Amino acid sequence: MDLQVLKTVFLFGLIVLGISHAGCADKKVEVPYYHTPDFSPIWYSNGKDTLHKIAGFSFVNQDGEIVSDKSLSGKIWVSNFFFTKCPKVCPAMTKNLKQVADAFKGNSGIVILSHSVTPEIDSVAKLREYAGHNGIDGKQWQFLTGDKTAIYTLARRSYFAEEEIGLNADSTEFLHTEHVLLVDKERHLRGIYNGTIQLEMERLKEDVSKLLNE
């Protein structure tokens, strides 16, 4: 084999190696992933299957229907934690989240989940009354009640709703957080926002739009 042929073979090998490497390159995403309760962002999608996911759940909504991770399969959802007798913070969150609901009204790919942290008080009838009082109608916004321990565990261990301070707390310690969390179609955490700040809801709407097109 002459020198020119060897050079050609060598260059061809480099090209193939470069193409192979490019095909395996990590892809940067527009909306980060969150894997830990300190919410350090992860901007690349390779290895996402090993990242933290929201655990399975099953609760009851304001219409007495079961809402679970299975019924939300393939959907993006926005979650918060509230209680109907909350005098100040929760009404502000509900008002701000209503803007998000209105922005995606009729889009079956996005759902809002508001979990009651006082399920012993917030019955199905109470949640239905709360939804009606706030002018919320339809299946796109689910107000959820159920087992208190299950709700608190999901909030603290899956959503990291109280960040790191909530990891060692249990259902005897009252859960109250202003955080709103964004979850993608594969149950990965993709965003954290202050639900009492309207500007934060604008950022949330932008991120939802990006995930819908991801």
C-alpha positions in Angstrom: 0.0 0.0 0.0 1.6 3.3 -1.1 1.8 6.4 1.0 -1.1 8.2 -0.7 -3.4 5.3 0.0 -2.3 5.2 3.6 -3.0 9.0 3.9 -6.5 8.5 2.4 -7.3 5.7 4.8 -6.1 7.7 7.8 -8.1 10.7 6.8 -11.2 8.6 6.3 -10.8 7.1 9.7 -10.6 10.6 11.3 -13.8 11.7 9.5 -15.7 8.6 10.7 -14.4 9.1 14.2 -15.5 12.8 14.1 -19.0 11.9 12.9 -19.3 9.2 15.6 -18.2 11.6 18.3 -20.6 14.4 17.1 -23.4 11.9 17.1 -22.7 11.2 20.8 -22.3 14.8 21.7 -24.4 15.9 24.6 -27.3 18.1 23.6 -27.9 21.3 25.6 -31.5 22.0 26.5 -33.4 25.3 26.8 -35.1 24.3 30.1 -32.7 22.7 32.7 -33.2 19.5 34.6 -33.1 19.4 38.4 -31.8 16.3 40.1 -31.2 17.4 43.7 -33.1 19.5 46.3 -30.6 22.4 46.0 -31.9 22.8 42.5 -28.6 23.0 40.7 -29.4 23.1 37.0 -28.3 20.4 34.6 -28.3 21.8 31.0 -27.6 18.7 29.0 -30.0 15.9 28.1 -27.6 12.9 27.8 -28.1 10.6 30.7 -31.5 12.1 31.6 -33.0 8.7 32.2 -30.8 8.5 35.3 -32.1 11.8 36.7 -34.6 12.3 39.5 -38.3 11.7 38.6 -41.5 12.5 40.4 -42.7 9.3 42.1 -46.0 7.6 41.3 -49.1 9.0 43.0 -52.9 8.8 43.1 -55.2 11.4 44.5 -58.8 12.6 44.1 -59.8 15.9 42.3 -62.6 18.4 42.9 -64.9 16.2 40.8 -64.3 13.1 42.8 -62.1 11.6 40.0 -58.8 9.8 40.4 -55.8 11.7 39.1 -52.5 9.8 39.0 -49.1 9.8 37.3 -50.6 7.2 34.9 -53.5 9.4 34.0 -51.1 12.2 33.3 -48.8 10.1 31.1 -47.4 12.1 28.2 -48.4 15.5 29.7 -46.5 18.4 31.2 -47.7 19.5 34.6 -47.3 22.4 36.9 -47.7 21.6 40.7 -48.1 23.7 43.8 -49.3 23.0 47.4 -52.0 25.0 49.1 -55.0 24.9 51.4 -58.4 26.4 51.0 -58.4 28.3 54.3 -55.0 29.9 53.6 -55.6 33.7 54.1 -52.9 35.3 51.9 -50.2 33.3 50.2 -52.4 30.6 48.6 -54.9 33.1 47.1 -52.0 35.0 45.5 -50.6 31.7 44.0 -54.0 30.7 42.7 -54.5 34.1 41.1 -51.1 34.0 39.4 -51.5 30.4 38.3 -54.8 31.3 36.7 -52.9 33.4 34.3 -50.9 30.3 33.4 -54.1 28.3 33.0 -55.6 31.0 30.8 -52.5 31.1 28.6 -52.7 27.4 27.8 -56.5 27.0 27.9 -57.7 24.1 25.7 -54.2 22.7 25.4 -54.5 19.1 26.6 -50.8 18.7 26.9 -50.5 20.9 30.0 -52.2 20.3 33.4 -52.0 22.2 36.7 -52.1 20.2 40.0 -52.8 22.0 43.2 -52.4 19.6 46.2 -54.1 20.4 49.5 -51.8 20.3 52.5 -54.9 20.0 54.8 -56.7 17.1 53.1 -58.5 16.4 56.4 -60.3 19.7 55.8 -60.3 20.0 52.0 -62.8 17.5 50.9 -63.9 17.0 47.3 -66.8 19.3 47.9 -64.6 22.0 49.5 -62.2 21.8 46.6 -65.0 22.1 44.1 -66.3 25.1 46.0 -62.8 26.7 46.0 -62.4 26.1 42.2 -65.8 27.7 41.5 -65.1 30.7 43.8 -61.9 31.4 41.8 -63.6 31.0 38.4 -61.8 27.8 37.6 -63.6 25.3 35.4 -62.6 22.3 33.4 -60.2 19.4 33.6 -57.0 21.3 33.0 -56.6 22.4 36.6 -56.9 19.7 39.2 -57.3 20.4 42.9 -56.2 17.3 44.7 -56.9 15.8 48.1 -56.0 12.4 49.6 -53.8 10.7 52.1 -51.9 13.4 54.0 -48.7 11.4 54.4 -48.7 10.6 50.7 -49.1 14.3 49.8 -46.4 15.4 52.2 -44.0 12.7 51.1 -44.5 13.5 47.4 -44.1 17.2 48.1 -40.9 16.9 50.1 -39.1 13.9 48.6 -40.2 14.1 44.9 -40.9 17.8 44.2 -38.3 19.0 46.8 -41.0 21.6 47.5 -39.2 22.9 50.6 -35.8 22.3 49.1 -33.3 20.6 51.4 -34.9 21.6 54.7 -37.9 19.5 53.9 -36.2 16.2 53.3 -36.2 15.1 56.9 -39.6 16.5 57.9 -42.7 14.3 58.1 -46.5 14.8 57.9 -46.6 16.0 61.5 -44.7 19.2 60.5 -46.9 21.5 58.5 -46.0 22.0 54.8 -46.3 25.5 53.5 -44.4 26.6 50.4 -44.6 29.3 47.8 -42.9 27.1 45.2 -44.5 26.2 42.0 -42.8 23.2 40.2 -42.7 22.3 36.5 -42.6 18.6 35.4 -42.0 17.4 31.9 -43.6 14.5 30.0 -41.1 12.0 31.5 -41.7 13.2 35.1 -38.4 15.1 35.4 -38.3 18.3 37.4 -37.7 21.1 35.0 -38.4 24.3 36.9 -39.0 26.0 40.3 -40.8 29.4 40.6 -42.2 31.6 43.3 -45.9 31.4 42.9 -46.6 34.7 44.6 -44.6 36.7 42.0 -46.4 37.5 38.8 -43.1 37.9 36.9 -42.1 34.4 37.8 -45.3 33.2 36.2 -44.2 34.8 32.9 -41.0 32.8 33.2 -43.0 29.7 33.9 -45.2 30.3 30.8 -42.1 30.6 28.6 -40.7 27.4 30.0 -43.9 25.5 29.5 -44.0 26.6 25.8 -40.4 25.4 25.4 -41.2 22.0 26.9 -44.3 21.6 24.7 -42.0 22.0 21.7 -39.2 19.9 23.1 
